[in-house]
């Protein structure tokens, strides 16, 4: 970004955000300085504005709704709330290791430990005890993808005395014939969404207007269409984007789903990929290896995927979060809008693959390997993510039997650099690629 734009965003950060937003302000300034010499893309612009929206909401008297990383905020935008995805904060601290003192404090006060409770959310508890956790007006969470997430949100709810609402995610699927299908799933989700809206109307003293709801759902489905087209473009060899690109779609939908910003960002990503396909441009020059990464990033090592690109000419097609798979839906009527909202929740990143029977994940992974012409699968696993940890070995065997593609599973904590170091992780991946893949 040029100096004028940089100074504009720097000036917008001035002033006292409040003690509970002090870490968010620091993260905003860090992001701004990191991107100072880069082009101002719609993704960067979106992220900067996302941080700025929180102190702005405080000044304007708008209610802040905290929600988890696996739920789109479209219904919150439709009701003129300001969403704050909690993991923007707790995971966003990991690249700078600023989450680790809060993890240690959480240990000292007796709230779990690294092997048992996921560190994607646990810094929230330690930082609350230090008075620097962002305090929203309302809190929302789900029963998935794990008990750890739901537990941490409930602890925070009790500590901070915040009104909360949670949605139960059903085990079964809604769109397949056979033993895993249940025709009641969509109605169950729709009823819970309507209960959420009633609760929000009570807490905010305002009614949801259908016109606003429909407008929001139209926008979220337009963005879904762009992502669907983006995902198809990534099947091209060589892959037209780098390993980080897919995460931009996830951040768009979890941060701004249902808004013009998400439509703009996802269209830009789709257009960039399409342009590169047309011109024969690879996201990783001289691409040699296509990697499936069916779990989250190693968040404390922000340069890991770049290292893979530069060392092995390897591209990570998409990680589990960036592989956003919600299809666009008909939203022509009120009930169709609610149906789209329900399906979007059930199919959201990490929920659609990590709930229900293990067959969901196995089918996802095998299709991922086949459709994207994958050369190898790399799966970081943390013990606290118990459902994924247990699925990994069975899924890897299914992939090898079905496709012959090699799989590397390694233990680590994606949020705590002290569990397994970057050097150890890179060494293990390097050995796998040089001795097995190449």
C-alpha positions as CSV (number, residue, x, y, z in Angstrom):
1,X,0.0,0.0,0.0
2,X,1.2,3.5,-0.7
3,X,2.1,5.9,2.1
4,X,-1.2,7.8,1.9
5,X,-3.2,4.7,2.5
6,X,-0.9,3.4,5.2
7,X,-1.2,6.7,7.1
8,X,-5.0,6.7,6.7
9,X,-5.2,3.3,8.4
10,X,-2.6,4.2,11.0
11,X,-4.7,7.3,11.9
12,X,-7.8,5.3,12.2
13,X,-6.2,3.2,14.9
14,X,-5.4,6.2,17.1
15,X,-7.2,6.7,20.4
16,X,-7.9,4.5,23.4
17,X,-9.7,1.3,22.3
18,X,-10.2,0.2,26.0
19,X,-8.1,-2.2,28.0
20,X,-10.0,-5.3,26.9
21,X,-9.3,-4.3,23.2
22,X,-5.6,-3.5,23.8
23,X,-4.4,-6.8,22.3
24,X,-6.7,-6.4,19.3
25,X,-5.3,-3.0,18.7
26,X,-1.8,-4.3,18.9
27,X,-2.7,-7.1,16.4
28,X,-4.2,-4.4,14.1
29,X,-1.0,-2.3,14.1
30,X,1.1,-5.4,13.6
31,X,-1.0,-6.4,10.6
32,X,-0.8,-2.9,9.2
33,X,3.0,-2.7,9.5
34,X,3.4,-6.2,8.1
35,X,1.5,-5.3,4.9
36,X,2.9,-1.8,4.6
37,X,5.1,-2.7,1.6
38,X,2.5,-4.9,-0.1
39,X,-0.3,-4.2,-2.5
40,X,-3.5,-3.3,-0.7
41,X,-5.7,-6.3,-1.8
42,X,-9.4,-6.7,-0.9
43,X,-8.3,-9.4,1.6
44,X,-5.9,-7.0,3.5
45,X,-8.5,-4.2,3.3
46,X,-11.1,-6.5,4.7
47,X,-9.0,-7.6,7.6
48,X,-7.9,-4.1,8.6
49,X,-11.5,-2.9,8.5
50,X,-12.6,-6.0,10.5
51,X,-10.4,-4.9,13.4
52,X,-11.5,-1.3,13.2
53,X,-15.1,-2.3,13.3
54,X,-14.9,-3.4,17.0
55,X,-13.8,0.0,18.6
56,X,-16.1,1.7,16.2
57,X,-19.0,-0.3,17.4
58,X,-18.2,0.7,21.0
59,X,-18.3,4.4,20.0
60,X,-21.5,4.0,18.1
61,X,-23.3,2.0,20.8
62,X,-23.7,-1.1,18.6
63,X,-23.7,-4.5,20.2
64,X,-20.7,-6.8,19.6
65,X,-21.5,-10.5,19.1
66,X,-18.7,-12.9,19.8
67,X,-18.9,-16.2,17.8
68,X,-16.6,-19.1,17.0
69,X,-14.6,-19.8,13.9
70,X,-17.0,-22.3,12.5
71,X,-20.1,-20.2,12.1
72,X,-20.8,-17.5,9.5
73,X,-22.0,-14.1,10.8
74,X,-24.7,-13.4,8.2
75,X,-27.6,-13.4,10.7
76,X,-25.7,-11.1,12.9
77,X,-25.1,-8.6,10.1
78,X,-28.8,-8.9,9.2
79,X,-29.6,-7.7,12.7
80,X,-27.1,-4.8,12.6
81,X,-24.8,-6.4,15.2
82,X,-21.0,-6.3,14.9
83,X,-19.5,-9.8,14.8
84,X,-16.2,-10.7,16.4
85,X,-14.9,-14.2,15.6
86,X,-13.2,-15.1,18.9
87,X,-10.3,-17.0,17.3
88,X,-9.3,-13.9,15.5
89,X,-8.0,-12.9,18.9
90,X,-6.9,-16.2,20.5
91,X,-5.4,-17.8,17.4
92,X,-4.2,-14.4,16.0
93,X,-1.8,-14.2,19.0
94,X,0.0,-17.4,18.1
95,X,2.3,-16.3,15.3
96,X,3.9,-13.8,17.8
97,X,3.9,-16.3,20.7
98,X,1.8,-13.9,22.7
99,X,-0.8,-16.5,23.5
100,X,1.7,-18.6,25.4
101,X,1.7,-16.6,28.7
102,X,-2.1,-16.8,28.7
103,X,-1.9,-20.6,28.2
104,X,0.5,-20.8,31.1
105,X,-1.8,-18.8,33.3
106,X,-4.8,-20.9,32.3
107,X,-2.7,-23.9,33.5
108,X,-2.0,-22.2,36.8
109,X,-5.6,-21.5,37.6
110,X,-6.5,-25.1,36.8
111,X,-8.3,-24.7,33.4
112,X,-7.1,-27.7,31.4
113,X,-3.7,-28.2,30.0
114,X,-2.1,-28.5,26.5
115,X,-2.9,-32.2,25.9
116,X,-6.6,-32.1,26.9
117,X,-8.1,-28.7,26.0
118,X,-7.6,-27.0,22.6
119,X,-5.4,-24.0,22.6
120,X,-7.3,-22.4,19.8
121,X,-9.7,-21.0,22.5
122,X,-7.9,-21.5,25.8
123,X,-6.0,-18.1,25.7
124,X,-9.3,-16.5,26.1
125,X,-9.5,-17.7,29.7
126,X,-5.9,-16.7,30.7
127,X,-6.2,-13.3,29.0
128,X,-9.6,-12.7,30.8
129,X,-7.8,-13.2,34.1
130,X,-5.4,-10.5,33.0
131,X,-8.2,-8.1,32.0
132,X,-7.2,-8.0,28.3
133,X,-9.7,-10.4,26.7
134,X,-12.2,-8.6,24.5
135,X,-15.6,-8.5,26.2
136,X,-18.5,-8.7,23.9
137,X,-22.1,-7.8,24.6
138,X,-23.4,-11.2,23.5
139,X,-21.9,-14.6,23.0
140,X,-22.8,-17.4,20.6
141,X,-21.3,-20.9,20.1
142,X,-22.0,-24.3,18.7
143,X,-21.7,-27.9,20.0
144,X,-19.2,-28.7,17.3
145,X,-16.6,-29.4,16.1
146,X,-15.5,-30.5,19.6
147,X,-16.4,-30.5,23.3
148,X,-13.3,-28.4,24.0
149,X,-14.6,-25.4,22.1
150,X,-18.0,-25.5,23.7
151,X,-16.4,-25.9,27.1
152,X,-14.1,-22.9,26.8
153,X,-17.0,-20.7,25.6
154,X,-19.1,-21.8,28.5
155,X,-16.3,-21.0,31.0
156,X,-15.9,-17.6,29.4
157,X,-19.7,-17.0,29.6
158,X,-19.7,-17.7,33.3
159,X,-16.5,-15.7,34.1
160,X,-17.6,-12.6,32.2
161,X,-21.4,-13.0,32.9
162,X,-22.2,-12.5,29.2
163,X,-25.7,-13.5,27.8
164,X,-25.1,-16.5,25.5
165,X,-26.9,-18.7,23.1
166,X,-25.7,-22.0,21.6
167,X,-26.9,-24.3,18.8
168,X,-26.7,-28.0,18.8
169,X,-25.3,-29.5,15.5
170,X,-27.0,-32.8,14.6
171,X,-24.9,-36.0,13.9
172,X,-26.6,-37.0,10.7
173,X,-26.5,-35.6,7.2
174,X,-29.3,-34.2,5.1
175,X,-28.5,-34.8,1.5
176,X,-27.6,-38.5,1.0
177,X,-29.5,-41.7,0.7
178,X,-28.6,-44.5,3.1
179,X,-27.8,-45.1,6.7
180,X,-26.5,-41.6,7.6
181,X,-29.4,-39.6,6.2
182,X,-32.1,-38.1,8.5
183,X,-34.9,-36.0,7.0
184,X,-35.4,-34.1,10.3
185,X,-31.9,-32.5,10.2
186,X,-32.8,-29.4,8.2
187,X,-36.0,-28.7,10.2
188,X,-34.1,-29.2,13.4
189,X,-31.5,-26.6,12.3
190,X,-34.1,-24.1,11.0
191,X,-36.0,-24.2,14.3
192,X,-32.8,-23.5,16.3
193,X,-32.0,-20.6,13.9
194,X,-35.4,-19.1,14.5
195,X,-34.9,-19.5,18.3
196,X,-31.6,-17.7,17.9
197,X,-33.3,-14.8,16.1
198,X,-36.0,-14.6,18.8
199,X,-33.3,-14.5,21.4
200,X,-31.4,-11.8,19.5
201,X,-34.6,-9.7,19.1
202,X,-35.1,-9.9,22.9
203,X,-31.5,-8.9,23.7
204,X,-31.3,-6.1,21.2
205,X,-34.9,-4.8,21.3
206,X,-35.1,-4.9,17.5
207,X,-36.9,-7.1,15.0
208,X,-35.3,-8.9,12.2
209,X,-36.7,-7.5,8.9
210,X,-37.1,-10.2,6.2
211,X,-36.0,-7.8,3.5
212,X,-32.7,-7.3,5.3
213,X,-32.4,-11.0,6.0
214,X,-33.0,-11.9,2.3
215,X,-30.5,-9.3,1.1
216,X,-27.9,-10.7,3.4
217,X,-28.5,-14.3,2.3
218,X,-28.4,-13.2,-1.4
219,X,-24.9,-11.8,-0.7
220,X,-23.7,-14.8,1.2
221,X,-24.8,-17.1,-1.6
222,X,-23.1,-14.9,-4.3
223,X,-19.9,-15.3,-2.3
224,X,-20.4,-19.0,-2.1
225,X,-20.7,-19.2,-5.9
226,X,-17.4,-17.4,-6.3
227,X,-15.7,-19.8,-3.9
228,X,-17.2,-22.8,-5.7
229,X,-15.7,-21.5,-8.9
230,X,-12.4,-20.8,-7.1
231,X,-12.2,-24.3,-5.8
232,X,-12.8,-25.7,-9.3
233,X,-10.0,-23.5,-10.6
234,X,-7.6,-25.0,-8.1
235,X,-7.9,-28.4,-9.8
236,X,-5.8,-27.0,-12.6
237,X,-2.1,-28.1,-12.8
238,X,-0.2,-26.1,-12.0
239,X,-2.3,-24.6,-9.2
240,X,-3.0,-21.0,-10.1
241,X,-2.6,-19.6,-6.5
242,X,-0.2,-20.0,-3.6
243,X,-0.8,-22.1,-0.5
244,X,-2.3,-19.2,1.5
245,X,-4.9,-18.1,-0.9
246,X,-7.8,-20.4,0.2
247,X,-7.6,-19.0,3.7
248,X,-8.8,-15.7,2.2
249,X,-12.1,-17.3,1.3
250,X,-12.5,-18.7,4.8
251,X,-11.7,-15.3,6.4
252,X,-14.2,-13.6,4.1
253,X,-17.0,-15.9,5.1
254,X,-16.3,-16.2,8.8
255,X,-15.6,-12.5,9.1
256,X,-17.9,-10.8,6.6
257,X,-20.3,-13.5,5.3
258,X,-23.5,-11.8,4.0
259,X,-21.8,-8.5,3.2
260,X,-20.5,-6.6,0.2
261,X,-17.0,-7.1,1.6
262,X,-17.2,-10.9,1.4
263,X,-18.6,-10.7,-2.2
264,X,-15.8,-8.4,-3.2
265,X,-13.0,-10.5,-1.6
266,X,-14.2,-13.8,-2.9
267,X,-14.7,-12.4,-6.4
268,X,-11.2,-11.0,-6.4
269,X,-9.8,-14.4,-5.4
270,X,-11.8,-16.1,-8.1
271,X,-10.8,-13.6,-10.7
272,X,-7.1,-13.8,-9.7
273,X,-7.2,-17.6,-10.0
274,X,-9.0,-17.5,-13.3
275,X,-6.6,-15.0,-14.8
276,X,-3.6,-17.1,-13.8
277,X,-5.2,-20.2,-15.3
278,X,-5.8,-18.3,-18.5
279,X,-2.2,-17.1,-18.7
280,X,-0.7,-20.4,-17.5
281,X,0.7,-18.8,-14.3
282,X,1.5,-21.0,-11.3
283,X,1.0,-19.9,-7.7
284,X,4.2,-21.7,-7.0
285,X,6.7,-21.4,-9.8
286,X,7.9,-24.7,-11.2
287,X,5.3,-26.6,-9.1
288,X,6.5,-30.2,-8.4
289,X,4.3,-31.4,-5.5
290,X,0.6,-30.9,-4.7
291,X,-0.2,-31.3,-1.0
292,X,-3.5,-32.0,0.7
293,X,-3.5,-30.5,4.2
294,X,-6.8,-31.8,5.7
295,X,-6.4,-30.0,9.1
296,X,-5.6,-26.5,10.3
297,X,-2.4,-24.6,9.7
298,X,0.4,-24.5,12.2
299,X,-0.5,-21.1,13.3
300,X,2.6,-20.4,15.4
301,X,4.7,-20.9,12.2
302,X,3.3,-18.4,9.7
303,X,6.1,-19.1,7.2
304,X,5.8,-22.9,7.1
305,X,3.8,-23.0,3.9
306,X,6.1,-20.5,2.3
307,X,9.1,-22.7,3.3
308,X,7.4,-25.6,1.6
309,X,7.0,-23.6,-1.6
310,X,10.5,-22.3,-1.7
311,X,12.2,-25.6,-0.6
312,X,10.3,-28.2,-2.5
313,X,8.3,-26.2,-5.1
314,X,5.3,-27.7,-3.2
315,X,1.9,-26.1,-3.1
316,X,-0.7,-26.8,-0.3
317,X,-3.9,-26.7,-2.3
318,X,-6.1,-25.9,0.7
319,X,-6.1,-26.6,4.4
320,X,-9.3,-27.8,6.2
321,X,-10.5,-24.3,6.9
322,X,-9.7,-22.8,3.6
323,X,-11.5,-25.6,1.8
324,X,-14.9,-23.9,2.2
325,X,-17.5,-26.2,0.7
326,X,-20.9,-24.6,1.2
327,X,-22.8,-24.5,-2.0
328,X,-25.0,-21.6,-3.2
329,X,-28.7,-22.0,-2.5
330,X,-32.1,-20.7,-3.6
331,X,-33.1,-17.8,-1.3
332,X,-36.2,-16.6,-3.0
333,X,-38.6,-17.1,0.0
334,X,-38.3,-16.7,3.8
335,X,-38.2,-20.5,4.3
336,X,-35.6,-20.9,1.5
337,X,-33.4,-18.3,3.3
338,X,-33.7,-20.3,6.6
339,X,-32.9,-23.5,4.7
340,X,-29.8,-21.9,3.2
341,X,-28.8,-20.6,6.6
342,X,-29.2,-24.2,8.0
343,X,-27.2,-25.9,5.3
344,X,-24.5,-23.2,5.5
345,X,-24.1,-24.0,9.2
346,X,-24.0,-27.8,8.6
347,X,-21.5,-27.6,5.8
348,X,-19.3,-24.8,7.2
349,X,-15.5,-25.3,7.3
350,X,-14.6,-28.1,9.7
351,X,-18.2,-28.8,10.7
352,X,-19.2,-30.6,7.5
353,X,-16.2,-32.9,7.7
354,X,-15.6,-33.3,11.4
355,X,-19.1,-34.1,12.8
356,X,-21.0,-37.3,12.6
357,X,-19.6,-40.7,11.5
358,X,-16.0,-41.0,10.4
359,X,-17.2,-41.8,6.9
360,X,-17.9,-38.1,6.4
361,X,-14.2,-37.3,6.7
362,X,-12.9,-40.3,4.8
363,X,-15.1,-39.5,1.8
364,X,-14.0,-35.8,2.0
365,X,-10.4,-36.7,2.1
366,X,-10.5,-39.3,-0.7
367,X,-12.3,-36.9,-3.0
368,X,-9.9,-34.2,-2.1
369,X,-6.9,-36.3,-3.1
370,X,-8.5,-37.5,-6.4
371,X,-10.1,-34.2,-7.5
372,X,-7.0,-32.0,-6.9
373,X,-4.4,-34.5,-8.2
374,X,-2.7,-34.7,-4.9
375,X,0.8,-36.1,-4.6
376,X,0.9,-36.5,-0.8
377,X,-1.2,-35.8,2.3
378,X,0.2,-34.0,5.4
379,X,-1.8,-34.1,8.6
380,X,-0.7,-32.3,11.7
381,X,-2.6,-33.5,14.7
382,X,-3.0,-32.4,18.3
383,X,-4.3,-34.7,21.0
384,X,-6.8,-32.1,22.3
385,X,-8.6,-32.3,18.9
386,X,-9.7,-35.8,20.0
387,X,-12.2,-36.5,17.2
388,X,-9.7,-35.6,14.4
389,X,-6.8,-37.3,16.2
390,X,-8.7,-40.5,16.3
391,X,-9.8,-40.2,12.6
392,X,-6.3,-39.6,11.3
393,X,-4.9,-43.1,11.2
394,X,-8.1,-44.7,9.8
395,X,-8.5,-42.0,7.2
396,X,-4.8,-42.3,6.1
397,X,-5.2,-46.0,5.6
398,X,-8.3,-45.5,3.5
399,X,-6.4,-42.9,1.3
400,X,-3.5,-45.2,0.8
401,X,-5.7,-48.1,-0.1
402,X,-8.0,-46.1,-2.4
403,X,-5.4,-43.9,-4.1
404,X,-1.9,-45.1,-3.3
405,X,-1.0,-41.5,-2.2
406,X,1.4,-41.4,0.8
407,X,0.3,-39.8,4.1
408,X,2.4,-38.2,6.8
409,X,0.8,-37.7,10.3
410,X,2.7,-35.9,13.0
411,X,1.8,-34.7,16.5
412,X,2.1,-31.1,17.5
413,X,0.1,-28.2,18.9
414,X,-0.7,-25.8,16.1
415,X,-1.0,-22.9,18.7
416,X,1.9,-23.6,21.1
417,X,5.4,-23.6,19.7
418,X,6.8,-25.3,22.8
419,X,5.0,-28.6,22.3
420,X,6.8,-29.4,19.1
421,X,9.1,-26.8,17.6
422,X,9.1,-25.4,14.1
423,X,12.5,-27.0,13.5
424,X,11.2,-30.4,14.4
425,X,8.1,-30.0,12.3
426,X,10.0,-28.9,9.3
427,X,12.6,-31.6,9.8
428,X,9.9,-34.3,9.8
429,X,8.1,-32.9,6.7
430,X,11.5,-32.6,4.9
431,X,12.3,-36.3,5.6
432,X,8.8,-37.4,4.4
433,X,9.0,-35.5,1.2
434,X,12.6,-36.4,0.3
435,X,12.4,-40.1,1.4
436,X,8.8,-41.0,0.5
437,X,7.3,-38.5,-1.9
438,X,10.2,-37.7,-4.3
